[in-house]
């Protein structure tokens, strides 16, 4: 059985409030090892994108000089 609209609206308001509180306080959403793992993966993705951009730039420069 589905929830009445009022209850859904209340739970949505609560979730939004919690999210806003987490953003404004110094306590983050991720703490400890989980945060470190998230940051490591995020940093690795950014690094990989930079490497791919350099490879792509080098390949396009080489093809332009050969033409």
mmCIF file of the N, C-alpha and C atoms, coordinates in Angstrom:
data_MODEL
# 
_entry.id   MODEL 
# 
loop_
_atom_site.group_PDB 
_atom_site.id 
_atom_site.type_symbol 
_atom_site.label_atom_id 
_atom_site.label_alt_id 
_atom_site.label_comp_id 
_atom_site.label_asym_id 
_atom_site.label_entity_id 
_atom_site.label_seq_id 
_atom_site.pdbx_PDB_ins_code 
_atom_site.Cartn_x 
_atom_site.Cartn_y 
_atom_site.Cartn_z 
_atom_site.occupancy 
_atom_site.B_iso_or_equiv 
_atom_site.pdbx_formal_charge 
_atom_site.auth_seq_id 
_atom_site.auth_comp_id 
_atom_site.auth_asym_id 
_atom_site.auth_atom_id 
_atom_site.pdbx_PDB_model_num 
ATOM 1   N N  . UNK A 1 1  ? 0.843  -1.171 0.000   1.00 0.00 ? 1  UNK A N  1 
ATOM 2   C CA . UNK A 1 1  ? 0.000  0.000  0.000   1.00 0.00 ? 1  UNK A CA 1 
ATOM 3   C C  . UNK A 1 1  ? 0.895  1.243  0.000   1.00 0.00 ? 1  UNK A C  1 
ATOM 4   N N  . UNK A 1 2  ? 0.543  2.219  -0.796  1.00 0.00 ? 2  UNK A N  1 
ATOM 5   C CA . UNK A 1 2  ? 1.372  3.416  -0.922  1.00 0.00 ? 2  UNK A CA 1 
ATOM 6   C C  . UNK A 1 2  ? 1.120  4.403  0.208   1.00 0.00 ? 2  UNK A C  1 
ATOM 7   N N  . UNK A 1 3  ? 2.108  5.266  0.437   1.00 0.00 ? 3  UNK A N  1 
ATOM 8   C CA . UNK A 1 3  ? 1.993  6.272  1.480   1.00 0.00 ? 3  UNK A CA 1 
ATOM 9   C C  . UNK A 1 3  ? 1.105  7.413  0.999   1.00 0.00 ? 3  UNK A C  1 
ATOM 10  N N  . UNK A 1 4  ? 0.386  8.036  1.908   1.00 0.00 ? 4  UNK A N  1 
ATOM 11  C CA . UNK A 1 4  ? -0.357 9.236  1.524   1.00 0.00 ? 4  UNK A CA 1 
ATOM 12  C C  . UNK A 1 4  ? 0.608  10.359 1.138   1.00 0.00 ? 4  UNK A C  1 
ATOM 13  N N  . UNK A 1 5  ? 0.151  11.283 0.329   1.00 0.00 ? 5  UNK A N  1 
ATOM 14  C CA . UNK A 1 5  ? 1.005  12.361 -0.159  1.00 0.00 ? 5  UNK A CA 1 
ATOM 15  C C  . UNK A 1 5  ? 1.623  13.166 0.970   1.00 0.00 ? 5  UNK A C  1 
ATOM 16  N N  . UNK A 1 6  ? 0.879  13.401 2.027   1.00 0.00 ? 6  UNK A N  1 
ATOM 17  C CA . UNK A 1 6  ? 1.392  14.188 3.144   1.00 0.00 ? 6  UNK A CA 1 
ATOM 18  C C  . UNK A 1 6  ? 2.609  13.557 3.782   1.00 0.00 ? 6  UNK A C  1 
ATOM 19  N N  . UNK A 1 7  ? 2.585  12.242 3.955   1.00 0.00 ? 7  UNK A N  1 
ATOM 20  C CA . UNK A 1 7  ? 3.723  11.550 4.567   1.00 0.00 ? 7  UNK A CA 1 
ATOM 21  C C  . UNK A 1 7  ? 4.939  11.574 3.643   1.00 0.00 ? 7  UNK A C  1 
ATOM 22  N N  . UNK A 1 8  ? 4.699  11.414 2.343   1.00 0.00 ? 8  UNK A N  1 
ATOM 23  C CA . UNK A 1 8  ? 5.811  11.471 1.388   1.00 0.00 ? 8  UNK A CA 1 
ATOM 24  C C  . UNK A 1 8  ? 6.431  12.858 1.420   1.00 0.00 ? 8  UNK A C  1 
ATOM 25  N N  . UNK A 1 9  ? 5.600  13.889 1.445   1.00 0.00 ? 9  UNK A N  1 
ATOM 26  C CA . UNK A 1 9  ? 6.091  15.265 1.468   1.00 0.00 ? 9  UNK A CA 1 
ATOM 27  C C  . UNK A 1 9  ? 6.893  15.530 2.734   1.00 0.00 ? 9  UNK A C  1 
ATOM 28  N N  . UNK A 1 10 ? 6.416  15.025 3.873   1.00 0.00 ? 10 UNK A N  1 
ATOM 29  C CA . UNK A 1 10 ? 7.137  15.221 5.137   1.00 0.00 ? 10 UNK A CA 1 
ATOM 30  C C  . UNK A 1 10 ? 8.505  14.537 5.094   1.00 0.00 ? 10 UNK A C  1 
ATOM 31  N N  . UNK A 1 11 ? 8.549  13.315 4.593   1.00 0.00 ? 11 UNK A N  1 
ATOM 32  C CA . UNK A 1 11 ? 9.836  12.609 4.550   1.00 0.00 ? 11 UNK A CA 1 
ATOM 33  C C  . UNK A 1 11 ? 10.789 13.284 3.575   1.00 0.00 ? 11 UNK A C  1 
ATOM 34  N N  . UNK A 1 12 ? 10.266 13.829 2.489   1.00 0.00 ? 12 UNK A N  1 
ATOM 35  C CA . UNK A 1 12 ? 11.109 14.538 1.526   1.00 0.00 ? 12 UNK A CA 1 
ATOM 36  C C  . UNK A 1 12 ? 11.673 15.809 2.165   1.00 0.00 ? 12 UNK A C  1 
ATOM 37  N N  . UNK A 1 13 ? 10.857 16.521 2.926   1.00 0.00 ? 13 UNK A N  1 
ATOM 38  C CA . UNK A 1 13 ? 11.337 17.712 3.607   1.00 0.00 ? 13 UNK A CA 1 
ATOM 39  C C  . UNK A 1 13 ? 12.436 17.358 4.601   1.00 0.00 ? 13 UNK A C  1 
ATOM 40  N N  . UNK A 1 14 ? 12.266 16.272 5.320   1.00 0.00 ? 14 UNK A N  1 
ATOM 41  C CA . UNK A 1 14 ? 13.260 15.848 6.307   1.00 0.00 ? 14 UNK A CA 1 
ATOM 42  C C  . UNK A 1 14 ? 14.579 15.506 5.620   1.00 0.00 ? 14 UNK A C  1 
ATOM 43  N N  . UNK A 1 15 ? 14.518 14.780 4.497   1.00 0.00 ? 15 UNK A N  1 
ATOM 44  C CA . UNK A 1 15 ? 15.738 14.426 3.769   1.00 0.00 ? 15 UNK A CA 1 
ATOM 45  C C  . UNK A 1 15 ? 16.455 15.676 3.268   1.00 0.00 ? 15 UNK A C  1 
ATOM 46  N N  . UNK A 1 16 ? 15.700 16.643 2.770   1.00 0.00 ? 16 UNK A N  1 
ATOM 47  C CA . UNK A 1 16 ? 16.311 17.875 2.298   1.00 0.00 ? 16 UNK A CA 1 
ATOM 48  C C  . UNK A 1 16 ? 16.940 18.646 3.450   1.00 0.00 ? 16 UNK A C  1 
ATOM 49  N N  . UNK A 1 17 ? 16.302 18.657 4.600   1.00 0.00 ? 17 UNK A N  1 
ATOM 50  C CA . UNK A 1 17 ? 16.835 19.350 5.763   1.00 0.00 ? 17 UNK A CA 1 
ATOM 51  C C  . UNK A 1 17 ? 18.137 18.711 6.221   1.00 0.00 ? 17 UNK A C  1 
ATOM 52  N N  . UNK A 1 18 ? 18.159 17.378 6.259   1.00 0.00 ? 18 UNK A N  1 
ATOM 53  C CA . UNK A 1 18 ? 19.370 16.659 6.680   1.00 0.00 ? 18 UNK A CA 1 
ATOM 54  C C  . UNK A 1 18 ? 20.516 16.960 5.716   1.00 0.00 ? 18 UNK A C  1 
ATOM 55  N N  . UNK A 1 19 ? 20.234 16.935 4.428   1.00 0.00 ? 19 UNK A N  1 
ATOM 56  C CA . UNK A 1 19 ? 21.262 17.223 3.437   1.00 0.00 ? 19 UNK A CA 1 
ATOM 57  C C  . UNK A 1 19 ? 21.803 18.634 3.607   1.00 0.00 ? 19 UNK A C  1 
ATOM 58  N N  . UNK A 1 20 ? 20.912 19.584 3.831   1.00 0.00 ? 20 UNK A N  1 
ATOM 59  C CA . UNK A 1 20 ? 21.328 20.969 4.017   1.00 0.00 ? 20 UNK A CA 1 
ATOM 60  C C  . UNK A 1 20 ? 22.175 21.113 5.279   1.00 0.00 ? 20 UNK A C  1 
ATOM 61  N N  . UNK A 1 21 ? 21.799 20.432 6.349   1.00 0.00 ? 21 UNK A N  1 
ATOM 62  C CA . UNK A 1 21 ? 22.566 20.485 7.584   1.00 0.00 ? 21 UNK A CA 1 
ATOM 63  C C  . UNK A 1 21 ? 23.957 19.887 7.407   1.00 0.00 ? 21 UNK A C  1 
ATOM 64  N N  . UNK A 1 22 ? 24.052 18.804 6.667   1.00 0.00 ? 22 UNK A N  1 
ATOM 65  C CA . UNK A 1 22 ? 25.354 18.182 6.430   1.00 0.00 ? 22 UNK A CA 1 
ATOM 66  C C  . UNK A 1 22 ? 26.256 19.093 5.617   1.00 0.00 ? 22 UNK A C  1 
ATOM 67  N N  . UNK A 1 23 ? 25.664 19.835 4.684   1.00 0.00 ? 23 UNK A N  1 
ATOM 68  C CA . UNK A 1 23 ? 26.468 20.729 3.854   1.00 0.00 ? 23 UNK A CA 1 
ATOM 69  C C  . UNK A 1 23 ? 26.973 21.931 4.648   1.00 0.00 ? 23 UNK A C  1 
ATOM 70  N N  . UNK A 1 24 ? 26.201 22.389 5.610   1.00 0.00 ? 24 UNK A N  1 
ATOM 71  C CA . UNK A 1 24 ? 26.576 23.602 6.335   1.00 0.00 ? 24 UNK A CA 1 
ATOM 72  C C  . UNK A 1 24 ? 27.457 23.324 7.551   1.00 0.00 ? 24 UNK A C  1 
ATOM 73  N N  . UNK A 1 25 ? 27.454 22.108 8.055   1.00 0.00 ? 25 UNK A N  1 
ATOM 74  C CA . UNK A 1 25 ? 28.285 21.801 9.206   1.00 0.00 ? 25 UNK A CA 1 
ATOM 75  C C  . UNK A 1 25 ? 29.640 21.288 8.748   1.00 0.00 ? 25 UNK A C  1 
ATOM 76  N N  . UNK A 1 26 ? 30.566 21.203 9.659   1.00 0.00 ? 26 UNK A N  1 
ATOM 77  C CA . UNK A 1 26 ? 31.888 20.688 9.301   1.00 0.00 ? 26 UNK A CA 1 
ATOM 78  C C  . UNK A 1 26 ? 31.887 19.170 9.186   1.00 0.00 ? 26 UNK A C  1 
ATOM 79  N N  . UNK A 1 27 ? 30.869 18.531 9.708   1.00 0.00 ? 27 UNK A N  1 
ATOM 80  C CA . UNK A 1 27 ? 30.763 17.083 9.590   1.00 0.00 ? 27 UNK A CA 1 
ATOM 81  C C  . UNK A 1 27 ? 30.303 16.750 8.187   1.00 0.00 ? 27 UNK A C  1 
ATOM 82  N N  . UNK A 1 28 ? 31.099 16.017 7.462   1.00 0.00 ? 28 UNK A N  1 
ATOM 83  C CA . UNK A 1 28 ? 30.754 15.697 6.090   1.00 0.00 ? 28 UNK A CA 1 
ATOM 84  C C  . UNK A 1 28 ? 29.864 14.478 5.997   1.00 0.00 ? 28 UNK A C  1 
ATOM 85  N N  . UNK A 1 29 ? 29.420 14.223 4.810   1.00 0.00 ? 29 UNK A N  1 
ATOM 86  C CA . UNK A 1 29 ? 28.578 13.056 4.576   1.00 0.00 ? 29 UNK A CA 1 
ATOM 87  C C  . UNK A 1 29 ? 29.395 11.775 4.699   1.00 0.00 ? 29 UNK A C  1 
ATOM 88  N N  . UNK A 1 30 ? 30.635 11.825 4.237   1.00 0.00 ? 30 UNK A N  1 
ATOM 89  C CA . UNK A 1 30 ? 31.509 10.666 4.319   1.00 0.00 ? 30 UNK A CA 1 
ATOM 90  C C  . UNK A 1 30 ? 32.587 10.941 5.359   1.00 0.00 ? 30 UNK A C  1 
ATOM 91  N N  . UNK A 1 31 ? 32.825 9.973  6.218   1.00 0.00 ? 31 UNK A N  1 
ATOM 92  C CA . UNK A 1 31 ? 33.845 10.150 7.246   1.00 0.00 ? 31 UNK A CA 1 
ATOM 93  C C  . UNK A 1 31 ? 34.774 8.944  7.262   1.00 0.00 ? 31 UNK A C  1 
ATOM 94  N N  . UNK A 1 32 ? 35.971 9.168  7.743   1.00 0.00 ? 32 UNK A N  1 
ATOM 95  C CA . UNK A 1 32 ? 36.918 8.074  7.945   1.00 0.00 ? 32 UNK A CA 1 
ATOM 96  C C  . UNK A 1 32 ? 37.416 7.457  6.659   1.00 0.00 ? 32 UNK A C  1 
ATOM 97  N N  . UNK A 1 33 ? 37.525 6.155  6.670   1.00 0.00 ? 33 UNK A N  1 
ATOM 98  C CA . UNK A 1 33 ? 38.072 5.399  5.552   1.00 0.00 ? 33 UNK A CA 1 
ATOM 99  C C  . UNK A 1 33 ? 37.234 5.580  4.299   1.00 0.00 ? 33 UNK A C  1 
ATOM 100 N N  . UNK A 1 34 ? 35.931 5.654  4.474   1.00 0.00 ? 34 UNK A N  1 
ATOM 101 C CA . UNK A 1 34 ? 35.044 5.803  3.327   1.00 0.00 ? 34 UNK A CA 1 
ATOM 102 C C  . UNK A 1 34 ? 35.338 7.112  2.586   1.00 0.00 ? 34 UNK A C  1 
ATOM 103 N N  . UNK A 1 35 ? 35.558 8.183  3.337   1.00 0.00 ? 35 UNK A N  1 
ATOM 104 C CA . UNK A 1 35 ? 35.862 9.474  2.716   1.00 0.00 ? 35 UNK A CA 1 
ATOM 105 C C  . UNK A 1 35 ? 37.203 9.409  1.996   1.00 0.00 ? 35 UNK A C  1 
ATOM 106 N N  . UNK A 1 36 ? 38.189 8.799  2.623   1.00 0.00 ? 36 UNK A N  1 
ATOM 107 C CA . UNK A 1 36 ? 39.509 8.694  1.999   1.00 0.00 ? 36 UNK A CA 1 
ATOM 108 C C  . UNK A 1 36 ? 39.441 7.896  0.705   1.00 0.00 ? 36 UNK A C  1 
ATOM 109 N N  . UNK A 1 37 ? 38.674 6.814  0.699   1.00 0.00 ? 37 UNK A N  1 
ATOM 110 C CA . UNK A 1 37 ? 38.538 5.998  -0.496  1.00 0.00 ? 37 UNK A CA 1 
ATOM 111 C C  . UNK A 1 37 ? 37.826 6.780  -1.594  1.00 0.00 ? 37 UNK A C  1 
ATOM 112 N N  . UNK A 1 38 ? 36.782 7.513  -1.217  1.00 0.00 ? 38 UNK A N  1 
ATOM 113 C CA . UNK A 1 38 ? 36.055 8.334  -2.183  1.00 0.00 ? 38 UNK A CA 1 
ATOM 114 C C  . UNK A 1 38 ? 36.982 9.382  -2.788  1.00 0.00 ? 38 UNK A C  1 
ATOM 115 N N  . UNK A 1 39 ? 37.759 10.082 -1.945  1.00 0.00 ? 39 UNK A N  1 
ATOM 116 C CA . UNK A 1 39 ? 38.674 11.107 -2.433  1.00 0.00 ? 39 UNK A CA 1 
ATOM 117 C C  . UNK A 1 39 ? 39.760 10.506 -3.322  1.00 0.00 ? 39 UNK A C  1 
ATOM 118 N N  . UNK A 1 40 ? 40.262 9.341  -2.955  1.00 0.00 ? 40 UNK A N  1 
ATOM 119 C CA . UNK A 1 40 ? 41.284 8.678  -3.757  1.00 0.00 ? 40 UNK A CA 1 
ATOM 120 C C  . UNK A 1 40 ? 40.748 8.330  -5.138  1.00 0.00 ? 40 UNK A C  1 
ATOM 121 N N  . UNK A 1 41 ? 39.548 7.772  -5.181  1.00 0.00 ? 41 UNK A N  1 
ATOM 122 C CA . UNK A 1 41 ? 38.965 7.413  -6.480  1.00 0.00 ? 41 UNK A CA 1 
ATOM 123 C C  . UNK A 1 41 ? 38.672 8.653  -7.318  1.00 0.00 ? 41 UNK A C  1 
ATOM 124 N N  . UNK A 1 42 ? 38.174 9.705  -6.673  1.00 0.00 ? 42 UNK A N  1 
ATOM 125 C CA . UNK A 1 42 ? 37.871 10.945 -7.393  1.00 0.00 ? 42 UNK A CA 1 
ATOM 126 C C  . UNK A 1 42 ? 39.158 11.536 -7.970  1.00 0.00 ? 42 UNK A C  1 
ATOM 127 N N  . UNK A 1 43 ? 40.216 11.534 -7.184  1.00 0.00 ? 43 UNK A N  1 
ATOM 128 C CA . UNK A 1 43 ? 41.500 12.061 -7.636  1.00 0.00 ? 43 UNK A CA 1 
ATOM 129 C C  . UNK A 1 43 ? 42.055 11.216 -8.778  1.00 0.00 ? 43 UNK A C  1 
ATOM 130 N N  . UNK A 1 44 ? 41.904 9.906  -8.684  1.00 0.00 ? 44 UNK A N  1 
ATOM 131 C CA . UNK A 1 44 ? 42.394 9.013  -9.742  1.00 0.00 ? 44 UNK A CA 1 
ATOM 132 C C  . UNK A 1 44 ? 41.654 9.262  -11.057 1.00 0.00 ? 44 UNK A C  1 
ATOM 133 N N  . UNK A 1 45 ? 40.368 9.491  -10.981 1.00 0.00 ? 45 UNK A N  1 
ATOM 134 C CA . UNK A 1 45 ? 39.589 9.761  -12.193 1.00 0.00 ? 45 UNK A CA 1 
ATOM 135 C C  . UNK A 1 45 ? 40.055 11.058 -12.845 1.00 0.00 ? 45 UNK A C  1 
ATOM 136 N N  . UNK A 1 46 ? 40.252 12.089 -12.043 1.00 0.00 ? 46 UNK A N  1 
ATOM 137 C CA . UNK A 1 46 ? 40.707 13.373 -12.584 1.00 0.00 ? 46 UNK A CA 1 
ATOM 138 C C  . UNK A 1 46 ? 42.091 13.224 -13.209 1.00 0.00 ? 46 UNK A C  1 
ATOM 139 N N  . UNK A 1 47 ? 42.973 12.489 -12.546 1.00 0.00 ? 47 UNK A N  1 
ATOM 140 C CA . UNK A 1 47 ? 44.318 12.264 -13.083 1.00 0.00 ? 47 UNK A CA 1 
ATOM 141 C C  . UNK A 1 47 ? 44.243 11.519 -14.422 1.00 0.00 ? 47 UNK A C  1 
ATOM 142 N N  . UNK A 1 48 ? 43.419 10.484 -14.482 1.00 0.00 ? 48 UNK A N  1 
ATOM 143 C CA . UNK A 1 48 ? 43.281 9.711  -15.716 1.00 0.00 ? 48 UNK A CA 1 
ATOM 144 C C  . UNK A 1 48 ? 42.749 10.582 -16.853 1.00 0.00 ? 48 UNK A C  1 
ATOM 145 N N  . UNK A 1 49 ? 41.837 11.489 -16.546 1.00 0.00 ? 49 UNK A N  1 
ATOM 146 C CA . UNK A 1 49 ? 41.316 12.387 -17.576 1.00 0.00 ? 49 UNK A CA 1 
ATOM 147 C C  . UNK A 1 49 ? 42.403 13.326 -18.087 1.00 0.00 ? 49 UNK A C  1 
ATOM 148 N N  . UNK A 1 50 ? 43.271 13.787 -17.189 1.00 0.00 ? 50 UNK A N  1 
ATOM 149 C CA . UNK A 1 50 ? 44.383 14.645 -17.613 1.00 0.00 ? 50 UNK A CA 1 
ATOM 150 C C  . UNK A 1 50 ? 45.349 13.881 -18.507 1.00 0.00 ? 50 UNK A C  1 
ATOM 151 N N  . UNK A 1 51 ? 45.642 12.646 -18.157 1.00 0.00 ? 51 UNK A N  1 
ATOM 152 C CA . UNK A 1 51 ? 46.546 11.820 -18.973 1.00 0.00 ? 51 UNK A CA 1 
ATOM 153 C C  . UNK A 1 51 ? 45.942 11.584 -20.350 1.00 0.00 ? 51 UNK A C  1 
ATOM 154 N N  . UNK A 1 52 ? 44.659 11.263 -20.396 1.00 0.00 ? 52 UNK A N  1 
ATOM 155 C CA . UNK A 1 52 ? 44.001 11.048 -21.683 1.00 0.00 ? 52 UNK A CA 1 
ATOM 156 C C  . UNK A 1 52 ? 43.997 12.319 -22.531 1.00 0.00 ? 52 UNK A C  1 
ATOM 157 N N  . UNK A 1 53 ? 43.812 13.456 -21.901 1.00 0.00 ? 53 UNK A N  1 
ATOM 158 C CA . UNK A 1 53 ? 43.830 14.723 -22.636 1.00 0.00 ? 53 UNK A CA 1 
ATOM 159 C C  . UNK A 1 53 ? 45.209 14.970 -23.242 1.00 0.00 ? 53 UNK A C  1 
ATOM 160 N N  . UNK A 1 54 ? 46.265 14.677 -22.485 1.00 0.00 ? 54 UNK A N  1 
ATOM 161 C CA . UNK A 1 54 ? 47.624 14.854 -23.007 1.00 0.00 ? 54 UNK A CA 1 
ATOM 162 C C  . UNK A 1 54 ? 47.884 13.911 -24.185 1.00 0.00 ? 54 UNK A C  1 
ATOM 163 N N  . UNK A 1 55 ? 47.443 12.662 -24.056 1.00 0.00 ? 55 UNK A N  1 
ATOM 164 C CA . UNK A 1 55 ? 47.635 11.680 -25.134 1.00 0.00 ? 55 UNK A CA 1 
ATOM 165 C C  . UNK A 1 55 ? 46.891 12.139 -26.388 1.00 0.00 ? 55 UNK A C  1 
ATOM 166 N N  . UNK A 1 56 ? 45.671 12.599 -26.207 1.00 0.00 ? 56 UNK A N  1 
ATOM 167 C CA . UNK A 1 56 ? 44.869 13.051 -27.339 1.00 0.00 ? 56 UNK A CA 1 
ATOM 168 C C  . UNK A 1 56 ? 45.506 14.272 -27.999 1.00 0.00 ? 56 UNK A C  1 
ATOM 169 N N  . UNK A 1 57 ? 45.990 15.198 -27.190 1.00 0.00 ? 57 UNK A N  1 
ATOM 170 C CA . UNK A 1 57 ? 46.633 16.400 -27.729 1.00 0.00 ? 57 UNK A CA 1 
ATOM 171 C C  . UNK A 1 57 ? 47.895 16.024 -28.496 1.00 0.00 ? 57 UNK A C  1 
ATOM 172 N N  . UNK A 1 58 ? 48.696 15.140 -27.944 1.00 0.00 ? 58 UNK A N  1 
ATOM 173 C CA . UNK A 1 58 ? 49.927 14.705 -28.605 1.00 0.00 ? 58 UNK A CA 1 
ATOM 174 C C  . UNK A 1 58 ? 49.605 14.013 -29.936 1.00 0.00 ? 58 UNK A C  1 
ATOM 175 N N  . UNK A 1 59 ? 48.574 13.160 -29.927 1.00 0.00 ? 59 UNK A N  1 
ATOM 176 C CA . UNK A 1 59 ? 48.208 12.436 -31.154 1.00 0.00 ? 59 UNK A CA 1 
ATOM 177 C C  . UNK A 1 59 ? 47.704 13.386 -32.222 1.00 0.00 ? 59 UNK A C  1 
ATOM 178 N N  . UNK A 1 60 ? 46.936 14.377 -31.870 1.00 0.00 ? 60 UNK A N  1 
ATOM 179 C CA . UNK A 1 60 ? 46.434 15.323 -32.869 1.00 0.00 ? 60 UNK A CA 1 
ATOM 180 C C  . UNK A 1 60 ? 47.556 16.213 -33.395 1.00 0.00 ? 60 UNK A C  1 
ATOM 181 N N  . UNK A 1 61 ? 48.512 16.569 -32.545 1.00 0.00 ? 61 UNK A N  1 
ATOM 182 C CA . UNK A 1 61 ? 49.668 17.379 -33.012 1.00 0.00 ? 61 UNK A CA 1 
ATOM 183 C C  . UNK A 1 61 ? 50.510 16.570 -33.976 1.00 0.00 ? 61 UNK A C  1 
ATOM 184 N N  . UNK A 1 62 ? 50.708 15.268 -33.690 1.00 0.00 ? 62 UNK A N  1 
ATOM 185 C CA . UNK A 1 62 ? 51.504 14.421 -34.552 1.00 0.00 ? 62 UNK A CA 1 
ATOM 186 C C  . UNK A 1 62 ? 50.822 14.247 -35.905 1.00 0.00 ? 62 UNK A C  1 
ATOM 187 N N  . UNK A 1 63 ? 49.521 14.054 -35.897 1.00 0.00 ? 63 UNK A N  1 
ATOM 188 C CA . UNK A 1 63 ? 48.809 13.860 -37.177 1.00 0.00 ? 63 UNK A CA 1 
ATOM 189 C C  . UNK A 1 63 ? 48.781 15.161 -37.978 1.00 0.00 ? 63 UNK A C  1 
ATOM 190 N N  . UNK A 1 64 ? 48.778 16.310 -37.301 1.00 0.00 ? 64 UNK A N  1 
ATOM 191 C CA . UNK A 1 64 ? 48.780 17.591 -38.004 1.00 0.00 ? 64 UNK A CA 1 
ATOM 192 C C  . UNK A 1 64 ? 50.143 17.840 -38.647 1.00 0.00 ? 64 UNK A C  1 
ATOM 193 N N  . UNK A 1 65 ? 51.219 17.414 -38.003 1.00 0.00 ? 65 UNK A N  1 
ATOM 194 C CA . UNK A 1 65 ? 52.556 17.638 -38.565 1.00 0.00 ? 65 UNK A CA 1 
ATOM 195 C C  . UNK A 1 65 ? 52.845 16.679 -39.722 1.00 0.00 ? 65 UNK A C  1 
ATOM 196 N N  . UNK A 1 66 ? 52.215 15.505 -39.727 1.00 0.00 ? 66 UNK A N  1 
ATOM 197 C CA . UNK A 1 66 ? 52.416 14.539 -40.792 1.00 0.00 ? 66 UNK A CA 1 
ATOM 198 C C  . UNK A 1 66 ? 51.650 14.910 -42.058 1.00 0.00 ? 66 UNK A C  1 
ATOM 199 N N  . UNK A 1 67 ? 50.596 15.652 -41.929 1.00 0.00 ? 67 UNK A N  1 
ATOM 200 C CA . UNK A 1 67 ? 49.767 16.009 -43.086 1.00 0.00 ? 67 UNK A CA 1 
ATOM 201 C C  . UNK A 1 67 ? 50.394 17.064 -43.930 1.00 0.00 ? 67 UNK A C  1 
# 
